[in-house]
Amino acid sequence: MPDSRVLTLLRRPLTVLALSLSLGGLPAAAQTLTVQLVVTAPDLRGAASVTVQPGDTAFSLARRAGLSVEALLALNGLTRPDLRVGQVLTLRDGPRTHVTQPGETLYALARRYGVTVEALLAASSLPPGAALRAGQVLTLP
């Protein structure tokens, strides 16, 4: 199992990792091999939202999403570019949707998207107590 510190590094944009191996049996000058791996953050173009990770900034997220910082702030009703780890930011305007998968529940989806079950039902024009079907398209509030 990888060390949790390595996993944290892998989530940060433009992180450089170094690995050293000892190659015994070779001359001393050739016993260490150093490899550098540059890990870049994924492109966010087309994503509906993103959760702020340690090291993320409004500038870096806006650039990865193909937005200006001003547009990112406006989409999220922010006046300052100060972000909190765990904060969920909207990256595009317009209604967001979710296609249900087998076994998903309204309660679990409401928790995932940070809304109430009632708000999810209302946005999707569903009656109280509605059951979900796989493949159903829900509108997210």
N, CA, C and O atoms as CSV, one atom per row, in Angstrom:
chain,resi,resn,atom,element,x,y,z
A,1,MET,N,N,0.852,-1.181,0.000
A,1,MET,CA,C,0.000,0.000,0.000
A,1,MET,C,C,0.893,1.238,0.000
A,1,MET,O,O,1.802,1.336,0.824
A,2,PRO,N,N,0.650,2.194,-0.916
A,2,PRO,CA,C,1.496,3.386,-0.957
A,2,PRO,C,C,1.325,4.225,0.304
A,2,PRO,O,O,0.267,4.233,0.934
A,3,ASP,N,N,2.377,4.914,0.643
A,3,ASP,CA,C,2.360,5.827,1.782
A,3,ASP,C,C,1.357,6.943,1.507
A,3,ASP,O,O,1.321,7.467,0.394
A,4,SER,N,N,0.535,7.323,2.501
A,4,SER,CA,C,-0.498,8.344,2.301
A,4,SER,C,C,0.111,9.689,1.901
A,4,SER,O,O,-0.545,10.484,1.228
A,5,ARG,N,N,1.356,9.955,2.306
A,5,ARG,CA,C,1.997,11.211,1.908
A,5,ARG,C,C,2.232,11.229,0.407
A,5,ARG,O,O,2.132,12.283,-0.221
A,6,VAL,N,N,2.544,10.070,-0.180
A,6,VAL,CA,C,2.749,9.987,-1.628
A,6,VAL,C,C,1.424,10.222,-2.332
A,6,VAL,O,O,1.378,10.935,-3.335
A,7,LEU,N,N,0.335,9.631,-1.823
A,7,LEU,CA,C,-0.969,9.836,-2.445
A,7,LEU,C,C,-1.363,11.299,-2.391
A,7,LEU,O,O,-1.939,11.813,-3.350
A,8,THR,N,N,-1.066,11.986,-1.292
A,8,THR,CA,C,-1.361,13.404,-1.196
A,8,THR,C,C,-0.565,14.166,-2.242
A,8,THR,O,O,-1.096,15.073,-2.884
A,9,LEU,N,N,0.696,13.814,-2.421
A,9,LEU,CA,C,1.517,14.480,-3.430
A,9,LEU,C,C,0.972,14.247,-4.828
A,9,LEU,O,O,1.037,15.142,-5.670
A,10,LEU,N,N,0.435,13.058,-5.093
A,10,LEU,CA,C,-0.065,12.756,-6.422
A,10,LEU,C,C,-1.290,13.593,-6.783
A,10,LEU,O,O,-1.569,13.767,-7.969
A,11,ARG,N,N,-2.025,14.112,-5.815
A,11,ARG,CA,C,-3.198,14.936,-6.087
A,11,ARG,C,C,-2.842,16.389,-6.322
A,11,ARG,O,O,-3.691,17.150,-6.786
A,12,ARG,N,N,-1.624,16.804,-6.021
A,12,ARG,CA,C,-1.256,18.211,-6.146
A,12,ARG,C,C,-0.748,18.491,-7.549
A,12,ARG,O,O,-0.059,17.651,-8.128
A,13,PRO,N,N,-1.070,19.645,-8.109
A,13,PRO,CA,C,-0.619,19.960,-9.458
A,13,PRO,C,C,0.886,20.141,-9.542
A,13,PRO,O,O,1.509,20.701,-8.640
A,14,LEU,N,N,1.457,19.664,-10.624
A,14,LEU,CA,C,2.863,19.837,-10.941
A,14,LEU,C,C,3.798,19.439,-9.802
A,14,LEU,O,O,4.743,20.161,-9.485
A,15,THR,N,N,3.536,18.312,-9.203
A,15,THR,CA,C,4.376,17.791,-8.134
A,15,THR,C,C,5.502,16.972,-8.756
A,15,THR,O,O,5.271,16.211,-9.696
A,16,VAL,N,N,6.711,17.124,-8.242
A,16,VAL,CA,C,7.843,16.345,-8.725
A,16,VAL,C,C,8.200,15.328,-7.650
A,16,VAL,O,O,8.460,15.686,-6.501
A,17,LEU,N,N,8.209,14.061,-8.035
A,17,LEU,CA,C,8.574,12.991,-7.118
A,17,LEU,C,C,9.942,12.451,-7.523
A,17,LEU,O,O,10.242,12.356,-8.713
A,18,ALA,N,N,10.753,12.106,-6.565
A,18,ALA,CA,C,12.059,11.526,-6.853
A,18,ALA,C,C,12.137,10.155,-6.199
A,18,ALA,O,O,11.656,9.971,-5.081
A,19,LEU,N,N,12.735,9.202,-6.882
A,19,LEU,CA,C,12.869,7.846,-6.394
A,19,LEU,C,C,14.327,7.447,-6.521
A,19,LEU,O,O,14.925,7.610,-7.584
A,20,SER,N,N,14.898,6.932,-5.463
A,20,SER,CA,C,16.279,6.463,-5.509
A,20,SER,C,C,16.302,4.974,-5.219
A,20,SER,O,O,15.660,4.514,-4.275
A,21,LEU,N,N,17.033,4.221,-6.018
A,21,LEU,CA,C,17.172,2.783,-5.824
A,21,LEU,C,C,18.639,2.457,-5.591
A,21,LEU,O,O,19.525,3.066,-6.192
A,22,SER,N,N,18.885,1.503,-4.723
A,22,SER,CA,C,20.245,1.048,-4.493
A,22,SER,C,C,20.480,-0.174,-5.368
A,22,SER,O,O,19.736,-1.152,-5.292
A,23,LEU,N,N,21.498,-0.117,-6.187
A,23,LEU,CA,C,21.818,-1.215,-7.087
A,23,LEU,C,C,23.116,-1.856,-6.636
A,23,LEU,O,O,24.177,-1.582,-7.196
A,24,GLY,N,N,23.035,-2.701,-5.638
A,24,GLY,CA,C,24.227,-3.349,-5.096
A,24,GLY,C,C,24.925,-4.218,-6.133
A,24,GLY,O,O,24.290,-4.681,-7.081
A,25,GLY,N,N,26.204,-4.439,-5.966
A,25,GLY,CA,C,26.969,-5.279,-6.873
A,25,GLY,C,C,27.591,-4.509,-8.022
A,25,GLY,O,O,28.399,-5.066,-8.765
A,26,LEU,N,N,27.238,-3.250,-8.187
A,26,LEU,CA,C,27.814,-2.422,-9.240
A,26,LEU,C,C,28.854,-1.507,-8.621
A,26,LEU,O,O,28.870,-1.332,-7.403
A,27,PRO,N,N,29.723,-0.920,-9.433
A,27,PRO,CA,C,30.682,0.046,-8.885
A,27,PRO,C,C,29.957,1.163,-8.136
A,27,PRO,O,O,28.822,1.496,-8.477
A,28,ALA,N,N,30.583,1.731,-7.143
A,28,ALA,CA,C,29.966,2.730,-6.273
A,28,ALA,C,C,29.348,3.885,-7.066
A,28,ALA,O,O,28.284,4.379,-6.693
A,29,ALA,N,N,29.991,4.322,-8.146
A,29,ALA,CA,C,29.492,5.449,-8.930
A,29,ALA,C,C,28.180,5.103,-9.645
A,29,ALA,O,O,27.429,6.008,-10.008
A,30,ALA,N,N,27.889,3.811,-9.854
A,30,ALA,CA,C,26.695,3.409,-10.603
A,30,ALA,C,C,25.646,2.744,-9.719
A,30,ALA,O,O,24.724,2.118,-10.241
A,31,GLN,N,N,25.759,2.860,-8.399
A,31,GLN,CA,C,24.848,2.140,-7.515
A,31,GLN,C,C,23.527,2.860,-7.231
A,31,GLN,O,O,22.595,2.237,-6.724
A,32,THR,N,N,23.424,4.122,-7.537
A,32,THR,CA,C,22.185,4.844,-7.254
A,32,THR,C,C,21.570,5.336,-8.554
A,32,THR,O,O,22.238,5.958,-9.380
A,33,LEU,N,N,20.308,5.050,-8.717
A,33,LEU,CA,C,19.547,5.493,-9.879
A,33,LEU,C,C,18.451,6.426,-9.380
A,33,LEU,O,O,17.648,6.041,-8.530
A,34,THR,N,N,18.412,7.626,-9.892
A,34,THR,CA,C,17.386,8.584,-9.490
A,34,THR,C,C,16.461,8.837,-10.678
A,34,THR,O,O,16.905,9.118,-11.791
A,35,VAL,N,N,15.157,8.727,-10.402
A,35,VAL,CA,C,14.144,8.939,-11.435
A,35,VAL,C,C,13.236,10.059,-10.958
A,35,VAL,O,O,12.811,10.064,-9.803
A,36,GLN,N,N,12.935,11.004,-11.833
A,36,GLN,CA,C,11.995,12.060,-11.489
A,36,GLN,C,C,10.751,11.893,-12.336
A,36,GLN,O,O,10.825,11.644,-13.539
A,37,LEU,N,N,9.608,12.035,-11.686
A,37,LEU,CA,C,8.319,11.909,-12.351
A,37,LEU,C,C,7.531,13.177,-12.080
A,37,LEU,O,O,7.336,13.559,-10.926
A,38,VAL,N,N,7.079,13.825,-13.138
A,38,VAL,CA,C,6.278,15.029,-12.974
A,38,VAL,C,C,4.818,14.622,-13.119
A,38,VAL,O,O,4.413,14.063,-14.138
A,39,VAL,N,N,4.040,14.911,-12.086
A,39,VAL,CA,C,2.621,14.573,-12.072
A,39,VAL,C,C,1.846,15.866,-12.266
A,39,VAL,O,O,2.009,16.809,-11.492
A,40,THR,N,N,1.004,15.919,-13.294
A,40,THR,CA,C,0.208,17.117,-13.520
A,40,THR,C,C,-1.242,16.859,-13.141
A,40,THR,O,O,-1.720,15.727,-13.212
A,41,ALA,N,N,-1.923,17.893,-12.748
A,41,ALA,CA,C,-3.324,17.788,-12.367
A,41,ALA,C,C,-4.175,17.600,-13.616
A,41,ALA,O,O,-3.813,18.085,-14.688
A,42,PRO,N,N,-5.301,16.903,-13.491
A,42,PRO,CA,C,-6.141,16.653,-14.659
A,42,PRO,C,C,-6.791,17.930,-15.178
A,42,PRO,O,O,-7.035,18.876,-14.429
A,43,ASP,N,N,-7.062,17.930,-16.474
A,43,ASP,CA,C,-7.765,19.032,-17.125
A,43,ASP,C,C,-9.207,19.037,-16.640
A,43,ASP,O,O,-9.829,17.978,-16.554
A,44,LEU,N,N,-9.739,20.183,-16.327
A,44,LEU,CA,C,-11.103,20.286,-15.808
A,44,LEU,C,C,-12.086,20.815,-16.842
A,44,LEU,O,O,-13.239,21.084,-16.505
A,45,ARG,N,N,-11.660,20.971,-18.094
A,45,ARG,CA,C,-12.572,21.475,-19.122
A,45,ARG,C,C,-13.723,20.498,-19.279
A,45,ARG,O,O,-13.510,19.298,-19.455
A,46,GLY,N,N,-14.935,21.013,-19.215
A,46,GLY,CA,C,-16.115,20.173,-19.346
A,46,GLY,C,C,-16.636,19.632,-18.025
A,46,GLY,O,O,-17.765,19.146,-17.963
A,47,ALA,N,N,-15.839,19.705,-16.967
A,47,ALA,CA,C,-16.311,19.238,-15.658
A,47,ALA,C,C,-17.325,20.235,-15.115
A,47,ALA,O,O,-17.203,21.439,-15.340
A,48,ALA,N,N,-18.321,19.735,-14.403
A,48,ALA,CA,C,-19.355,20.601,-13.840
A,48,ALA,C,C,-18.897,21.248,-12.540
A,48,ALA,O,O,-19.279,22.378,-12.235
A,49,SER,N,N,-18.072,20.526,-11.770
A,49,SER,CA,C,-17.619,21.054,-10.487
A,49,SER,C,C,-16.298,20.416,-10.113
A,49,SER,O,O,-15.862,19.444,-10.731
A,50,VAL,N,N,-15.665,20.977,-9.089
A,50,VAL,CA,C,-14.401,20.450,-8.585
A,50,VAL,C,C,-14.362,20.690,-7.086
A,50,VAL,O,O,-14.864,21.702,-6.598
A,51,THR,N,N,-13.761,19.753,-6.356
A,51,THR,CA,C,-13.558,19.909,-4.922
A,51,THR,C,C,-12.140,20.411,-4.697
A,51,THR,O,O,-11.183,19.811,-5.186
A,52,VAL,N,N,-12.001,21.493,-3.970
A,52,VAL,CA,C,-10.693,22.116,-3.722
A,52,VAL,C,C,-9.824,21.170,-2.904
A,52,VAL,O,O,-10.240,20.668,-1.860
A,53,GLN,N,N,-8.602,20.935,-3.397
A,53,GLN,CA,C,-7.612,20.076,-2.747
A,53,GLN,C,C,-6.493,20.946,-2.168
A,53,GLN,O,O,-6.350,22.104,-2.560
A,54,PRO,N,N,-5.702,20.405,-1.245
A,54,PRO,CA,C,-4.571,21.178,-0.720
A,54,PRO,C,C,-3.671,21.629,-1.873
A,54,PRO,O,O,-3.343,20.832,-2.753
A,55,GLY,N,N,-3.277,22.887,-1.872
A,55,GLY,CA,C,-2.412,23.429,-2.910
A,55,GLY,C,C,-3.163,24.058,-4.076
A,55,GLY,O,O,-2.556,24.760,-4.885
A,56,ASP,N,N,-4.468,23.824,-4.181
A,56,ASP,CA,C,-5.250,24.434,-5.253
A,56,ASP,C,C,-5.434,25.923,-4.967
A,56,ASP,O,O,-5.572,26.337,-3.816
A,57,THR,N,N,-5.433,26.712,-6.028
A,57,THR,CA,C,-5.723,28.140,-5.929
A,57,THR,C,C,-6.815,28.472,-6.935
A,57,THR,O,O,-7.078,27.695,-7.853
A,58,ALA,N,N,-7.442,29.613,-6.765
A,58,ALA,CA,C,-8.454,30.043,-7.723
A,58,ALA,C,C,-7.834,30.143,-9.116
A,58,ALA,O,O,-8.466,29.772,-10.105
A,59,PHE,N,N,-6.612,30.638,-9.196
A,59,PHE,CA,C,-5.941,30.770,-10.483
A,59,PHE,C,C,-5.691,29.406,-11.125
A,59,PHE,O,O,-5.977,29.219,-12.308
A,60,SER,N,N,-5.155,28.445,-10.351
A,60,SER,CA,C,-4.832,27.135,-10.929
A,60,SER,C,C,-6.095,26.394,-11.364
A,60,SER,O,O,-6.104,25.763,-12.421
A,61,LEU,N,N,-7.159,26.464,-10.565
A,61,LEU,CA,C,-8.404,25.789,-10.933
A,61,LEU,C,C,-9.053,26.445,-12.142
A,61,LEU,O,O,-9.553,25.755,-13.030
A,62,ALA,N,N,-9.047,27.775,-12.183
A,62,ALA,CA,C,-9.618,28.486,-13.328
A,62,ALA,C,C,-8.857,28.129,-14.602
A,62,ALA,O,O,-9.473,27.884,-15.639
A,63,ARG,N,N,-7.544,28.099,-14.536
A,63,ARG,CA,C,-6.732,27.768,-15.712
A,63,ARG,C,C,-7.029,26.358,-16.193
A,63,ARG,O,O,-7.183,26.137,-17.394
A,64,ARG,N,N,-7.114,25.385,-15.264
A,64,ARG,CA,C,-7.392,23.997,-15.639
A,64,ARG,C,C,-8.793,23.832,-16.214
A,64,ARG,O,O,-9.040,22.913,-16.994
A,65,ALA,N,N,-9.727,24.733,-15.826
A,65,ALA,CA,C,-11.107,24.645,-16.302
A,65,ALA,C,C,-11.332,25.487,-17.556
A,65,ALA,O,O,-12.417,25.462,-18.136
A,66,GLY,N,N,-10.303,26.237,-17.975
A,66,GLY,CA,C,-10.448,27.084,-19.152
A,66,GLY,C,C,-11.260,28.334,-18.869
A,66,GLY,O,O,-11.923,28.860,-19.764
A,67,LEU,N,N,-11.216,28.817,-17.630
A,67,LEU,CA,C,-11.959,30.008,-17.216
A,67,LEU,C,C,-10.993,31.088,-16.758
A,67,LEU,O,O,-9.828,30.814,-16.468
A,68,SER,N,N,-11.486,32.312,-16.695
A,68,SER,CA,C,-10.730,33.370,-16.024
A,68,SER,C,C,-11.036,33.257,-14.525
A,68,SER,O,O,-12.043,32.668,-14.133
A,69,VAL,N,N,-10.177,33.816,-13.713
A,69,VAL,CA,C,-10.421,33.809,-12.271
A,69,VAL,C,C,-11.725,34.554,-11.978
A,69,VAL,O,O,-12.502,34.138,-11.119
A,70,GLU,N,N,-11.957,35.644,-12.687
A,70,GLU,CA,C,-13.177,36.436,-12.487
A,70,GLU,C,C,-14.420,35.592,-12.783
A,70,GLU,O,O,-15.403,35.662,-12.046
A,71,ALA,N,N,-14.382,34.794,-13.859
A,71,ALA,CA,C,-15.522,33.943,-14.214
A,71,ALA,C,C,-15.741,32.864,-13.151
A,71,ALA,O,O,-16.880,32.579,-12.781
A,72,LEU,N,N,-14.652,32.264,-12.661
A,72,LEU,CA,C,-14.764,31.252,-11.615
A,72,LEU,C,C,-15.406,31.837,-10.360
A,72,LEU,O,O,-16.287,31.222,-9.761
A,73,LEU,N,N,-14.962,33.023,-9.969
A,73,LEU,CA,C,-15.520,33.668,-8.779
A,73,LEU,C,C,-16.995,34.010,-8.990
A,73,LEU,O,O,-17.808,33.812,-8.087
A,74,ALA,N,N,-17.346,34.518,-10.165
A,74,ALA,CA,C,-18.734,34.889,-10.442
A,74,ALA,C,C,-19.646,33.666,-10.433
A,74,ALA,O,O,-20.754,33.729,-9.900
A,75,LEU,N,N,-19.198,32.554,-11.014
A,75,LEU,CA,C,-20.001,31.330,-11.038
A,75,LEU,C,C,-20.321,30.829,-9.633
A,75,LEU,O,O,-21.346,30.186,-9.408
A,76,ASN,N,N,-19.437,31.132,-8.701
A,76,ASN,CA,C,-19.589,30.615,-7.344
A,76,ASN,C,C,-20.001,31.671,-6.334
A,76,ASN,O,O,-20.011,31.410,-5.132
A,77,GLY,N,N,-20.346,32.876,-6.816
A,77,GLY,CA,C,-20.804,33.936,-5.926
A,77,GLY,C,C,-19.738,34.393,-4.953
A,77,GLY,O,O,-20.050,34.806,-3.837
A,78,LEU,N,N,-18.484,34.324,-5.365
A,78,LEU,CA,C,-17.368,34.713,-4.494
A,78,LEU,C,C,-16.875,36.104,-4.872
A,78,LEU,O,O,-16.891,36.477,-6.045
A,79,THR,N,N,-16.438,36.865,-3.880
A,79,THR,CA,C,-15.876,38.187,-4.143
A,79,THR,C,C,-14.363,38.187,-3.987
A,79,THR,O,O,-13.687,39.106,-4.451
A,80,ARG,N,N,-13.829,37.155,-3.334
A,80,ARG,CA,C,-12.379,37.042,-3.118
A,80,ARG,C,C,-11.922,35.662,-3.582
A,80,ARG,O,O,-12.703,34.712,-3.539
A,81,PRO,N,N,-10.682,35.537,-4.020
A,81,PRO,CA,C,-10.189,34.247,-4.508
A,81,PRO,C,C,-9.714,33.296,-3.407
A,81,PRO,O,O,-8.980,32.347,-3.685
A,82,ASP,N,N,-10.126,33.542,-2.162
A,82,ASP,CA,C,-9.721,32.681,-1.050
A,82,ASP,C,C,-10.573,31.413,-1.074
A,82,ASP,O,O,-11.801,31.488,-1.052
A,83,LEU,N,N,-9.922,30.248,-1.118
A,83,LEU,CA,C,-10.620,28.964,-1.176
A,83,LEU,C,C,-10.300,28.137,0.049
A,83,LEU,O,O,-9.249,28.306,0.666
A,84,ARG,N,N,-11.224,27.227,0.406
A,84,ARG,CA,C,-11.023,26.297,1.516
A,84,ARG,C,C,-10.913,24.883,0.957
A,84,ARG,O,O,-11.621,24.531,0.014
A,85,VAL,N,N,-10.036,24.082,1.528
A,85,VAL,CA,C,-9.933,22.676,1.154
A,85,VAL,C,C,-11.286,22.016,1.421
A,85,VAL,O,O,-11.867,22.194,2.492
A,86,GLY,N,N,-11.779,21.263,0.454
A,86,GLY,CA,C,-13.068,20.592,0.580
A,86,GLY,C,C,-14.218,21.383,-0.017
A,86,GLY,O,O,-15.314,20.851,-0.189
A,87,GLN,N,N,-13.977,22.654,-0.335
A,87,GLN,CA,C,-15.008,23.498,-0.937
A,87,GLN,C,C,-15.314,22.979,-2.341
A,87,GLN,O,O,-14.395,22.653,-3.092
A,88,VAL,N,N,-16.594,22.899,-2.700
A,88,VAL,CA,C,-16.991,22.449,-4.034
A,88,VAL,C,C,-17.308,23.684,-4.866
A,88,VAL,O,O,-18.163,24.492,-4.502
A,89,LEU,N,N,-16.602,23.819,-5.999
A,89,LEU,CA,C,-16.789,24.968,-6.876
A,89,LEU,C,C,-17.488,24.547,-8.159
A,89,LEU,O,O,-17.181,23.495,-8.720
A,90,THR,N,N,-18.419,25.360,-8.622
A,90,THR,CA,C,-19.087,25.145,-9.896
A,90,THR,C,C,-18.168,25.658,-10.994
A,90,THR,O,O,-17.573,26.727,-10.860
A,91,LEU,N,N,-18.049,24.891,-12.093
A,91,LEU,CA,C,-17.163,25.276,-13.180
A,91,LEU,C,C,-17.898,25.650,-14.459
A,91,LEU,O,O,-17.284,26.132,-15.411
A,92,ARG,N,N,-19.202,25.433,-14.487
A,92,ARG,CA,C,-19.949,25.836,-15.677
A,92,ARG,C,C,-21.353,26.238,-15.277
A,92,ARG,O,O,-21.891,25.800,-14.260
A,93,ASP,N,N,-21.918,27.076,-16.104
A,93,ASP,CA,C,-23.242,27.608,-15.837
A,93,ASP,C,C,-24.295,26.677,-16.421
A,93,ASP,O,O,-23.999,25.856,-17.289
A,94,GLY,N,N,-25.506,26.810,-15.945
A,94,GLY,CA,C,-26.595,26.010,-16.484
A,94,GLY,C,C,-26.925,24.848,-15.571
A,94,GLY,O,O,-26.194,24.556,-14.625
A,95,PRO,N,N,-28.038,24.185,-15.868
A,95,PRO,CA,C,-28.451,23.086,-14.993
A,95,PRO,C,C,-27.486,21.909,-15.083
A,95,PRO,O,O,-27.024,21.538,-16.162
A,96,ARG,N,N,-27.200,21.345,-13.943
A,96,ARG,CA,C,-26.362,20.150,-13.883
A,96,ARG,C,C,-27.289,18.951,-13.797
A,96,ARG,O,O,-28.377,19.032,-13.227
A,97,THR,N,N,-26.856,17.857,-14.359
A,97,THR,CA,C,-27.671,16.644,-14.322
A,97,THR,C,C,-26.846,15.479,-13.810
A,97,THR,O,O,-25.618,15.536,-13.754
A,98,HIS,N,N,-27.546,14.428,-13.439
A,98,HIS,CA,C,-26.912,13.186,-12.996
A,98,HIS,C,C,-27.713,12.029,-13.578
A,98,HIS,O,O,-28.937,11.991,-13.447
A,99,VAL,N,N,-27.033,11.091,-14.217
A,99,VAL,CA,C,-27.683,9.891,-14.734
A,99,VAL,C,C,-27.531,8.815,-13.669
A,99,VAL,O,O,-26.415,8.455,-13.296
A,100,THR,N,N,-28.652,8.305,-13.185
A,100,THR,CA,C,-28.611,7.355,-12.073
A,100,THR,C,C,-28.036,6.011,-12.499
A,100,THR,O,O,-28.216,5.557,-13.629
A,101,GLN,N,N,-27.347,5.402,-11.563
A,101,GLN,CA,C,-26.742,4.088,-11.755
A,101,GLN,C,C,-27.495,3.086,-10.878
A,101,GLN,O,O,-28.141,3.478,-9.906
A,102,PRO,N,N,-27.418,1.803,-11.213
A,102,PRO,CA,C,-28.100,0.802,-10.381
A,102,PRO,C,C,-27.659,0.902,-8.921
A,102,PRO,O,O,-26.467,0.996,-8.628
A,103,GLY,N,N,-28.628,0.880,-8.015
A,103,GLY,CA,C,-28.340,0.900,-6.583
A,103,GLY,C,C,-28.249,2.279,-5.961
A,103,GLY,O,O,-28.179,2.386,-4.737
A,104,GLU,N,N,-28.246,3.345,-6.761
A,104,GLU,CA,C,-28.170,4.679,-6.186
A,104,GLU,C,C,-29.510,5.057,-5.551
A,104,GLU,O,O,-30.575,4.652,-6.018
A,105,THR,N,N,-29.427,5.833,-4.489
A,105,THR,CA,C,-30.634,6.288,-3.794
A,105,THR,C,C,-30.689,7.807,-3.798
A,105,THR,O,O,-29.671,8.479,-3.963
A,106,LEU,N,N,-31.888,8.337,-3.613
A,106,LEU,CA,C,-32.038,9.788,-3.525
A,106,LEU,C,C,-31.234,10.345,-2.359
A,106,LEU,O,O,-30.606,11.397,-2.479
A,107,TYR,N,N,-31.255,9.645,-1.239
A,107,TYR,CA,C,-30.527,10.098,-0.056
A,107,TYR,C,C,-29.023,10.180,-0.342
A,107,TYR,O,O,-28.381,11.179,-0.017
A,108,ALA,N,N,-28.469,9.137,-0.947
A,108,ALA,CA,C,-27.025,9.116,-1.239
A,108,ALA,C,C,-26.660,10.209,-2.242
A,108,ALA,O,O,-25.625,10.860,-2.099
A,109,LEU,N,N,-27.498,10.412,-3.247
A,109,LEU,CA,C,-27.215,11.456,-4.236
A,109,LEU,C,C,-27.323,12.844,-3.615
A,109,LEU,O,O,-26.511,13.721,-3.911
A,110,ALA,N,N,-28.317,13.048,-2.760
A,110,ALA,CA,C,-28.460,14.337,-2.089
A,110,ALA,C,C,-27.219,14.635,-1.250
A,110,ALA,O,O,-26.730,15.764,-1.251
A,111,ARG,N,N,-26.711,13.642,-0.541
A,111,ARG,CA,C,-25.483,13.831,0.257
A,111,ARG,C,C,-24.293,14.124,-0.641
A,111,ARG,O,O,-23.491,15.007,-0.337
A,112,ARG,N,N,-24.166,13.385,-1.757
A,112,ARG,CA,C,-23.027,13.571,-2.667
A,112,ARG,C,C,-22.989,14.998,-3.206
A,112,ARG,O,O,-21.918,15.597,-3.301
A,113,TYR,N,N,-24.152,15.544,-3.560
A,113,TYR,CA,C,-24.191,16.865,-4.178
A,113,TYR,C,C,-24.457,17.985,-3.174
A,113,TYR,O,O,-24.575,19.147,-3.564
A,114,GLY,N,N,-24.551,17.652,-1.897
A,114,GLY,CA,C,-24.698,18.668,-0.869
A,114,GLY,C,C,-26.036,19.390,-0.889
A,114,GLY,O,O,-26.103,20.588,-0.615
A,115,VAL,N,N,-27.101,18.665,-1.214
A,115,VAL,CA,C,-28.453,19.237,-1.247
A,115,VAL,C,C,-29.368,18.350,-0.417
A,115,VAL,O,O,-28.965,17.278,0.034
A,116,THR,N,N,-30.587,18.797,-0.219
A,116,THR,CA,C,-31.561,17.970,0.493
A,116,THR,C,C,-32.281,17.066,-0.502
A,116,THR,O,O,-32.305,17.339,-1.702
A,117,VAL,N,N,-32.863,15.991,0.010
A,117,VAL,CA,C,-33.658,15.099,-0.840
A,117,VAL,C,C,-34.820,15.879,-1.448
A,117,VAL,O,O,-35.150,15.701,-2.620
A,118,GLU,N,N,-35.434,16.738,-0.648
A,118,GLU,CA,C,-36.575,17.527,-1.127
A,118,GLU,C,C,-36.166,18.444,-2.278
A,118,GLU,O,O,-36.906,18.577,-3.253
A,119,ALA,N,N,-34.988,19.081,-2.175
A,119,ALA,CA,C,-34.514,19.964,-3.242
A,119,ALA,C,C,-34.210,19.165,-4.508
A,119,ALA,O,O,-34.475,19.631,-5.616
A,120,LEU,N,N,-33.659,17.974,-4.345
A,120,LEU,CA,C,-33.372,17.111,-5.490
A,120,LEU,C,C,-34.671,16.676,-6.173
A,120,LEU,O,O,-34.763,16.680,-7.401
A,121,LEU,N,N,-35.671,16.302,-5.374
A,121,LEU,CA,C,-36.977,15.922,-5.929
A,121,LEU,C,C,-37.610,17.097,-6.672
A,121,LEU,O,O,-38.124,16.925,-7.777
A,122,ALA,N,N,-37.576,18.282,-6.079
A,122,ALA,CA,C,-38.192,19.459,-6.702
A,122,ALA,C,C,-37.492,19.833,-8.005
A,122,ALA,O,O,-38.154,20.117,-9.003
A,123,ALA,N,N,-36.162,19.835,-8.006
A,123,ALA,CA,C,-35.409,20.210,-9.211
A,123,ALA,C,C,-35.652,19.223,-10.353
A,123,ALA,O,O,-35.618,19.600,-11.524
A,124,SER,N,N,-35.895,17.964,-10.005
A,124,SER,CA,C,-36.106,16.923,-11.014
A,124,SER,C,C,-37.581,16.688,-11.314
A,124,SER,O,O,-37.930,15.791,-12.082
A,125,SER,N,N,-38.448,17.500,-10.705
A,125,SER,CA,C,-39.911,17.375,-10.890
A,125,SER,C,C,-40.410,15.974,-10.550
A,125,SER,O,O,-41.201,15.389,-11.289
A,126,LEU,N,N,-39.938,15.445,-9.424
A,126,LEU,CA,C,-40.354,14.128,-8.956
A,126,LEU,C,C,-41.250,14.281,-7.737
A,126,LEU,O,O,-41.053,15.197,-6.938
A,127,PRO,N,N,-42.233,13.398,-7.581
A,127,PRO,CA,C,-43.103,13.473,-6.402
A,127,PRO,C,C,-42.384,12.927,-5.167
A,127,PRO,O,O,-41.449,12.136,-5.292
A,128,PRO,N,N,-42.818,13.346,-3.972
A,128,PRO,CA,C,-42.219,12.788,-2.745
A,128,PRO,C,C,-42.373,11.265,-2.734
A,128,PRO,O,O,-43.417,10.734,-3.114
A,129,GLY,N,N,-41.330,10.578,-2.298
A,129,GLY,CA,C,-41.363,9.117,-2.232
A,129,GLY,C,C,-41.054,8.436,-3.548
A,129,GLY,O,O,-41.185,7.216,-3.650
A,130,ALA,N,N,-40.646,9.192,-4.564
A,130,ALA,CA,C,-40.341,8.603,-5.876
A,130,ALA,C,C,-39.179,7.622,-5.755
A,130,ALA,O,O,-38.251,7.831,-4.973
A,131,ALA,N,N,-39.243,6.548,-6.543
A,131,ALA,CA,C,-38.155,5.563,-6.602
A,131,ALA,C,C,-37.324,5.837,-7.850
A,131,ALA,O,O,-37.856,6.221,-8.891
A,132,LEU,N,N,-36.025,5.637,-7.733
A,132,LEU,CA,C,-35.136,5.864,-8.869
A,132,LEU,C,C,-35.006,4.608,-9.724
A,132,LEU,O,O,-35.089,3.485,-9.227
A,133,ARG,N,N,-34.800,4.826,-11.020
A,133,ARG,CA,C,-34.489,3.743,-11.963
A,133,ARG,C,C,-33.118,4.015,-12.556
A,133,ARG,O,O,-32.731,5.170,-12.736
A,134,ALA,N,N,-32.391,2.965,-12.855
A,134,ALA,CA,C,-31.088,3.126,-13.511
A,134,ALA,C,C,-31.304,3.807,-14.853
A,134,ALA,O,O,-32.207,3.446,-15.607
A,135,GLY,N,N,-30.463,4.800,-15.144
A,135,GLY,CA,C,-30.557,5.530,-16.403
A,135,GLY,C,C,-31.430,6.768,-16.340
A,135,GLY,O,O,-31.512,7.520,-17.311
A,136,GLN,N,N,-32.082,6.987,-15.208
A,136,GLN,CA,C,-32.945,8.157,-15.053
A,136,GLN,C,C,-32.070,9.416,-14.954
A,136,GLN,O,O,-31.046,9.405,-14.270
A,137,VAL,N,N,-32.469,10.496,-15.632
A,137,VAL,CA,C,-31.715,11.741,-15.602
A,137,VAL,C,C,-32.353,12.668,-14.571
A,137,VAL,O,O,-33.520,13.041,-14.682
A,138,LEU,N,N,-31.554,13.030,-13.565
A,138,LEU,CA,C,-32.011,13.941,-12.527
A,138,LEU,C,C,-31.392,15.321,-12.761
A,138,LEU,O,O,-30.227,15.424,-13.145
A,139,THR,N,N,-32.161,16.361,-12.533
A,139,THR,CA,C,-31.644,17.720,-12.566
A,139,THR,C,C,-31.208,18.070,-11.160
A,139,THR,O,O,-31.962,17.883,-10.205
A,140,LEU,N,N,-30.005,18.573,-11.032
A,140,LEU,CA,C,-29.452,18.920,-9.717
A,140,LEU,C,C,-29.736,20.377,-9.402
A,140,LEU,O,O,-29.568,21.238,-10.265
A,141,PRO,N,N,-30.162,20.668,-8.178
A,141,PRO,CA,C,-30.435,22.069,-7.804
A,141,PRO,C,C,-29.149,22.871,-7.707
A,141,PRO,O,O,-29.186,24.064,-7.403
